[in-house]
Amino acid sequence: MSRVNKHFNNLAQDPLLYTRLNLKPYWYIIDTKALHYLAFKCKYLQQLDLSWCSNFSVPDLEKFLDTCGSLLTHLRLNCCSCIDDYAMFKISRGCKSLKELGLRNCDLIHDKGFSYLESLEFLEYLDLYRTHIKTQTLCKILRKNPRMRHLHIGGTDKSLNVDEVAMELKNSCPDLESIDLWKAHTLTSQGIDALADCKNLREIDFGWCGSTTGHGDSFRRLLSSCEHLEKVVLVSFRELTERDLRALTLCKNLKQLDLLGTLSLTTEICYLYFMNCPKLEMIDLNFCDNISDCSIQQWQQEYSHVAVKRFNNTINGIRIVEF
């Protein structure tokens, strides 16, 4: 457009066009030259997504942020292979207004790098999926950011004590709305009890979590306390009892329910979800061995507004049918 005439060229250079920049779809061409070209157009930049972009160095990112990072409120660097401790240092110093920070799969960041984030105070969204953050460092970050509403710590190191993190969320982040604990092996009834006091929770992901010693009444307390829950993911959640499964009917605002691999789920209990969760839109019943294909088909007809997810393999493992 800038080549049409002088007027269009001036319009293309207008910094107000570059307040939100999503470069993720162009990850394969974003390099040092591209960042340098964009930097001078982005003096009012507020939101930047560089996810999957790795054809630049940390010094290149440093120069870019020095030029146009002071107003940033949203920064996503997911799967950026170059992001390291020094990058964290520069972000913590130059982007003080950050509300959202995505660092999933940033494997080069060590605990020292994460500790720099303790200087931020306005974070509401933090994605640390499959990173190496330590328990105390994360708790200090949460303490400094009481406005935290969305936290993703699925797939983190087994050394991360999720129960301690849950206690910190209870004490420091009362407005928490979503928590992703995918494969958090250290979650016990103590952590679930703590999350029950985060009464604004709307989404929980406990996929592949759970204690082999059971959870007592903590799970029921969580579901009864957090009345705004809309999405519950319990993929292969260990030691789910019939009492726990029945407690899901307390979630009157439930829209999405993922019970993949829940072997203790019965047809009777599942029917209660359709009857007692009027806002239900999707339920995943894959690998729930006690639920027959006949029941799935019946529910699909009776409750056509609900997407019932179920794959049925043939004996030869060739044909897959989704109901």
Wavefront OBJ file of the C-alpha trace (Angstrom):
o trace
v 0.000 0.000 0.000
v 2.880 2.382 0.802
v 3.958 2.284 -2.884
v 0.672 3.614 -4.313
v 1.448 7.281 -3.707
v 2.838 9.641 -1.089
v -0.463 9.862 0.790
v -0.732 6.092 1.175
v 2.928 5.946 2.132
v 2.305 8.396 4.976
v -0.681 6.374 6.126
v 1.386 3.177 6.154
v 3.960 4.849 8.379
v 1.401 6.006 10.949
v 2.479 4.608 14.374
v -1.175 4.351 15.413
v -1.502 1.425 12.992
v 1.055 -0.510 15.011
v -0.366 -0.576 18.528
v -1.084 -4.327 18.281
v 1.276 -6.577 16.370
v 0.777 -10.322 15.882
v 3.865 -11.711 14.134
v 3.252 -15.352 15.026
v 1.765 -16.266 11.601
v 4.944 -14.894 9.979
v 7.435 -16.656 12.251
v 9.413 -17.993 9.289
v 10.306 -14.518 7.957
v 10.672 -12.529 11.180
v 14.391 -11.912 11.656
v 16.807 -9.178 12.719
v 16.048 -7.088 9.643
v 12.287 -7.326 10.173
v 12.535 -6.254 13.823
v 14.731 -3.299 12.868
v 12.260 -2.253 10.163
v 9.274 -2.443 12.515
v 10.896 -0.799 15.526
v 10.654 2.732 14.156
v 6.958 2.309 13.350
v 5.967 0.968 16.766
v 6.477 3.797 19.233
v 2.912 3.280 20.533
v 3.108 -0.521 20.583
v 0.999 -2.091 23.348
v 0.579 -5.735 22.333
v 3.210 -7.936 20.674
v 3.124 -11.634 19.787
v 6.483 -13.077 18.688
v 5.560 -16.699 19.379
v 7.575 -19.214 17.307
v 9.827 -16.428 16.009
v 13.453 -17.427 16.588
v 15.445 -16.011 13.673
v 16.825 -13.184 15.775
v 19.103 -12.871 18.787
v 18.438 -11.588 22.281
v 20.433 -8.379 21.535
v 18.104 -7.836 18.558
v 15.090 -8.159 20.839
v 16.773 -5.865 23.356
v 17.162 -3.115 20.752
v 13.554 -3.539 19.665
v 12.247 -3.281 23.238
v 14.493 -0.295 23.978
v 12.824 1.497 21.087
v 9.201 0.507 21.590
v 8.765 -1.632 24.704
v 7.894 0.939 27.347
v 4.143 0.899 26.600
v 3.816 -2.863 26.173
v 1.020 -4.471 28.182
v 0.885 -7.822 26.332
v 3.952 -9.819 25.278
v 3.932 -13.388 23.998
v 7.230 -15.179 23.386
v 5.916 -18.735 23.375
v 8.275 -21.294 21.806
v 10.958 -18.671 21.107
v 14.118 -20.758 21.349
v 16.438 -17.787 21.918
v 14.748 -16.369 25.032
v 17.082 -16.727 28.022
v 17.848 -15.208 31.426
v 19.234 -12.003 29.938
v 16.079 -11.537 27.873
v 14.084 -11.815 31.105
v 16.286 -9.163 32.676
v 15.665 -6.734 29.811
v 11.917 -7.425 29.767
v 11.630 -6.862 33.511
v 13.457 -3.540 33.226
v 11.960 -2.177 30.032
v 8.360 -3.438 30.102
v 7.081 -2.382 33.514
v 3.449 -2.146 32.405
v 3.076 -5.787 31.358
v -0.287 -7.390 32.106
v 0.194 -10.506 29.977
v 3.375 -12.528 29.478
v 3.626 -15.800 27.548
v 6.795 -17.871 27.952
v 5.620 -21.420 27.283
v 8.313 -23.810 26.088
v 11.087 -21.247 26.609
v 13.637 -23.839 27.632
v 16.653 -21.557 28.131
v 15.184 -19.603 31.040
v 16.532 -20.716 34.408
v 15.332 -19.783 37.874
v 17.556 -16.698 37.939
v 15.871 -15.442 34.784
v 12.404 -15.963 36.213
v 13.419 -14.141 39.397
v 13.693 -10.897 37.398
v 9.925 -11.025 36.926
v 9.511 -10.283 40.626
v 9.932 -6.609 39.724
v 6.702 -6.614 37.689
v 3.519 -5.598 39.504
v 0.627 -5.615 37.016
v 0.613 -9.156 35.623
v -2.834 -10.665 35.073
v -1.885 -13.496 32.699
v 1.247 -15.645 32.978
v 1.961 -18.689 30.797
v 4.839 -20.832 32.069
v 3.844 -24.116 30.432
v 6.811 -26.518 30.235
v 9.332 -24.174 31.821
v 11.790 -24.686 34.681
v 10.547 -22.197 37.258
v 11.058 -23.043 40.933
v 8.419 -22.971 43.650
v 9.695 -20.059 45.720
v 10.389 -17.899 42.684
v 6.865 -18.392 41.353
v 5.367 -17.656 44.765
v 7.331 -14.390 44.966
v 6.063 -13.380 41.519
v 2.471 -14.097 42.576
v 2.963 -12.114 45.761
v 3.995 -9.074 43.719
v 1.126 -9.486 41.255
v -2.163 -9.692 43.197
v -4.167 -8.999 40.022
v -3.215 -12.370 38.523
v -6.269 -13.932 36.844
v -4.819 -16.597 34.536
v -1.907 -18.904 35.374
v -0.568 -21.740 33.208
v 1.967 -24.013 34.887
v 1.161 -27.296 33.182
v 4.060 -29.537 32.243
v 6.528 -27.795 34.550
v 9.288 -29.658 36.405
v 8.200 -32.250 38.948
v 10.127 -30.301 41.588
v 7.511 -27.514 41.440
v 5.365 -27.837 44.567
v 1.904 -27.122 43.196
v 0.315 -27.240 46.652
v 2.516 -24.337 47.786
v 1.668 -22.414 44.623
v -2.048 -22.999 45.239
v -1.689 -21.694 48.791
v 0.025 -18.568 47.454
v -2.755 -18.061 44.918
v -5.302 -18.322 47.709
v -3.483 -15.722 49.804
v -2.241 -13.312 47.122
v -4.428 -13.645 44.016
v -8.095 -13.724 45.083
v -9.339 -12.812 41.584
v -7.871 -15.903 39.890
v -10.130 -17.054 37.025
v -8.227 -19.920 35.385
v -5.512 -22.363 36.402
v -3.753 -24.897 34.159
v -2.043 -27.678 36.131
v -1.686 -30.234 33.325
v 0.525 -33.094 34.573
v 1.262 -31.348 37.868
v 2.166 -34.488 39.790
v 2.521 -32.759 43.163
v -1.115 -31.638 43.435
v -2.812 -33.105 46.525
v -5.963 -32.437 48.535
v -4.139 -29.560 50.250
v -3.714 -27.708 46.954
v -7.288 -28.408 45.850
v -8.547 -27.106 49.203
v -6.576 -23.895 48.720
v -7.981 -23.344 45.225
v -11.500 -23.712 46.629
v -11.008 -20.280 48.185
v -10.403 -18.728 44.748
v -14.121 -18.257 44.261
v -13.868 -16.500 40.888
v -12.434 -19.564 39.156
v -13.990 -20.211 35.754
v -11.562 -22.746 34.285
v -9.505 -25.535 35.852
v -7.269 -28.040 34.084
v -6.276 -30.966 36.303
v -5.404 -33.266 33.411
v -3.121 -36.149 34.483
v -2.994 -34.797 38.037
v -4.192 -36.273 41.272
v -2.842 -38.017 44.339
v -2.721 -41.791 44.584
v -3.886 -41.414 48.197
v -7.187 -39.772 47.272
v -8.557 -36.279 47.841
v -11.111 -36.627 50.616
v -13.794 -33.947 50.366
v -11.477 -31.340 48.819
v -12.699 -31.869 45.256
v -16.360 -31.558 46.249
v -15.545 -28.438 48.256
v -13.836 -26.898 45.218
v -16.824 -27.528 42.956
v -19.370 -26.268 45.474
v -17.328 -23.179 46.339
v -16.440 -22.042 42.806
v -19.926 -21.513 41.412
v -18.676 -19.681 38.292
v -16.851 -22.700 36.859
v -17.422 -22.997 33.101
v -14.641 -25.357 32.002
v -13.366 -28.406 33.908
v -10.643 -30.671 32.483
v -10.092 -33.937 34.361
v -8.275 -36.028 31.743
v -7.033 -39.208 33.458
v -7.334 -37.501 36.850
v -6.244 -40.108 39.395
v -8.445 -41.451 42.185
v -11.686 -39.766 41.108
v -14.470 -41.323 43.173
v -18.166 -41.628 42.408
v -18.763 -38.907 44.992
v -16.324 -36.618 43.148
v -18.001 -37.254 39.809
v -21.465 -36.585 41.206
v -20.214 -33.307 42.660
v -19.738 -31.984 39.116
v -23.522 -31.542 38.954
v -23.066 -28.626 41.368
v -21.515 -26.617 38.510
v -24.624 -24.939 37.123
v -22.578 -22.719 34.779
v -20.543 -25.590 33.346
v -20.033 -25.370 29.562
v -17.103 -27.715 28.876
v -16.331 -30.966 30.688
v -13.411 -33.207 29.721
v -13.525 -36.634 31.366
v -11.294 -38.515 28.921
v -10.010 -41.722 30.484
v -12.264 -41.582 33.569
v -12.761 -45.296 34.151
v -15.094 -44.879 37.141
v -17.653 -42.831 35.195
v -21.004 -44.591 34.764
v -23.966 -44.010 32.476
v -26.104 -42.960 35.443
v -23.664 -40.281 36.590
v -23.112 -39.008 33.072
v -26.862 -38.644 32.574
v -26.940 -36.370 35.631
v -24.657 -33.884 33.856
v -27.141 -33.470 31.009
v -29.968 -33.030 33.520
v -28.272 -30.702 36.012
v -25.862 -28.611 33.924
v -28.179 -26.566 31.674
v -25.357 -24.601 30.001
v -23.314 -27.651 29.006
v -21.977 -27.341 25.440
v -19.281 -30.039 25.225
v -18.407 -33.242 27.070
v -15.456 -35.502 26.193
v -16.101 -39.166 26.997
v -13.220 -40.759 25.111
v -11.812 -43.892 26.760
v -14.562 -43.938 29.390
v -14.969 -47.706 29.231
v -18.210 -47.893 31.215
v -20.080 -45.645 28.776
v -21.540 -47.605 25.861
v -21.729 -46.376 22.282
v -25.486 -46.855 22.475
v -25.716 -44.346 25.339
v -23.575 -41.870 23.421
v -25.878 -42.043 20.412
v -28.945 -41.651 22.597
v -27.562 -38.538 24.298
v -26.526 -37.118 20.946
v -30.155 -37.291 19.857
v -31.750 -36.120 23.107
v -29.270 -33.322 23.796
v -28.340 -32.114 20.329
v -27.074 -28.809 21.738
v -24.226 -30.675 23.487
v -21.175 -31.868 21.527
v -20.474 -35.364 22.855
v -16.887 -36.350 22.003
v -16.264 -40.045 21.572
v -14.079 -42.012 19.154
v -14.737 -45.672 18.494
v -11.927 -47.751 16.969
v -12.724 -50.823 14.928
v -11.031 -54.104 15.760
v -8.425 -53.584 13.056
v -7.695 -50.070 14.288
v -8.326 -48.579 10.851
v -11.706 -46.860 10.970
v -12.416 -44.192 13.570
v -15.956 -42.987 14.113
v -16.807 -39.853 16.099
v -20.238 -39.548 17.623
l 1 2 3 4 5 6 7 8 9 10 11 12 13 14 15 16 17 18 19 20 21 22 23 24 25 26 27 28 29 30 31 32 33 34 35 36 37 38 39 40 41 42 43 44 45 46 47 48 49 50 51 52 53 54 55 56 57 58 59 60 61 62 63 64 65 66 67 68 69 70 71 72 73 74 75 76 77 78 79 80 81 82 83 84 85 86 87 88 89 90 91 92 93 94 95 96 97 98 99 100 101 102 103 104 105 106 107 108 109 110 111 112 113 114 115 116 117 118 119 120 121 122 123 124 125 126 127 128 129 130 131 132 133 134 135 136 137 138 139 140 141 142 143 144 145 146 147 148 149 150 151 152 153 154 155 156 157 158 159 160 161 162 163 164 165 166 167 168 169 170 171 172 173 174 175 176 177 178 179 180 181 182 183 184 185 186 187 188 189 190 191 192 193 194 195 196 197 198 199 200 201 202 203 204 205 206 207 208 209 210 211 212 213 214 215 216 217 218 219 220 221 222 223 224 225 226 227 228 229 230 231 232 233 234 235 236 237 238 239 240 241 242 243 244 245 246 247 248 249 250 251 252 253 254 255 256 257 258 259 260 261 262 263 264 265 266 267 268 269 270 271 272 273 274 275 276 277 278 279 280 281 282 283 284 285 286 287 288 289 290 291 292 293 294 295 296 297 298 299 300 301 302 303 304 305 306 307 308 309 310 311 312 313 314 315 316 317 318 319 320 321 322 323
